[in-house]
Amino acid sequence: MVLADTQPAIRHGVRSVLERAGGLTVIGEASTSSEVVAETMRCRPDVLVVDVDTIGSGNCLLVEQIARACPETGILVFSARDCDVTVMAAIRAGARGYLLKNADPDQIVRGIQAVAAGEFLIGKTIASRFGALMHPANDHSPYPFPQLTAKEREVLDRIAAGRSNVAIAREFALASKTISNRVSAIFAKLGVADRAQAIVMARDAGLGR
C-alpha cells in the first residue's frame, strides 16, 4: 500500500501498526498531492491510505482522479476531519472507506484489509449517522441511489439487467477485479447482502430496463 499524509509522524505511526500486524506491506509514501499521484501510478498498490488534508483541505478531486486512473487501487481516507461534507465528498469521489485518526490500531488494520478485499468501510463514529448521510430527508435527486458514483450507477444498471461481472467488465474494457470491487462497494452502499437483493432493489427503482 501507499501512505499519504503531510505529517511524517502519522505515516510512521500507521507503518508501525501495520508492521506489528503483519501481512500488510507499505511500498510507498507521499506528503503532497503530486507525490500521491506519482507514487500511486508508480506502485499501483492495492490500497492508498490518504489524508484529505494532504490532497488540499478536504478537496476530493484528487480522490476521483486516482479512482479513475487506478481503479484497481482501493482508496481509504484516514483523516482527523469528522465532517459530513468531507465524508460524503470522499465517498462520492470514489473512496472505498473513511477512518478517523482516533481509530485504534485494530480498526486501522481491519479498514485496510477490508478496502484491499474490495469491501466498503466507514469508521465507527461515522457509521452511526451514515444512513442519514446517504439518504438525507431533503434529497430530491431524480436518481434513486444518489450515494453511488457515476461508474457504480453504470454497473448497477447492468446488474439489474442480469449481466454478469465478466460481461460488464468486457463491455467497459476493464479487469474483472475492477468490476468486482465496484460491485462490492455498491452492495455496501445499498445495504444489500448479495446480487439477488441488489437486482430486486434496482429493478424496483426502474433500473435495468
Secondary structure as GFF3:
##gff-version 3
##sequence-region A 1 209
A	DSSP	beta_strand	2	4	.	.	.	ID=ss1
A	DSSP	alpha_helix	8	21	.	.	.	ID=ss2
A	DSSP	beta_strand	28	30	.	.	.	ID=ss3
A	DSSP	alpha_helix	33	43	.	.	.	ID=ss4
A	DSSP	beta_strand	47	50	.	.	.	ID=ss5
A	DSSP	alpha_helix	61	69	.	.	.	ID=ss6
A	DSSP	beta_strand	74	79	.	.	.	ID=ss7
A	DSSP	alpha_helix	84	93	.	.	.	ID=ss8
A	DSSP	beta_strand	97	100	.	.	.	ID=ss9
A	DSSP	alpha_helix	105	116	.	.	.	ID=ss10
A	DSSP	beta_strand	121	122	.	.	.	ID=ss11
A	DSSP	alpha_helix	124	134	.	.	.	ID=ss12
A	DSSP	alpha_helix	150	160	.	.	.	ID=ss13
A	DSSP	alpha_helix	165	172	.	.	.	ID=ss14
A	DSSP	alpha_helix	176	190	.	.	.	ID=ss15
A	DSSP	alpha_helix	195	204	.	.	.	ID=ss16
###
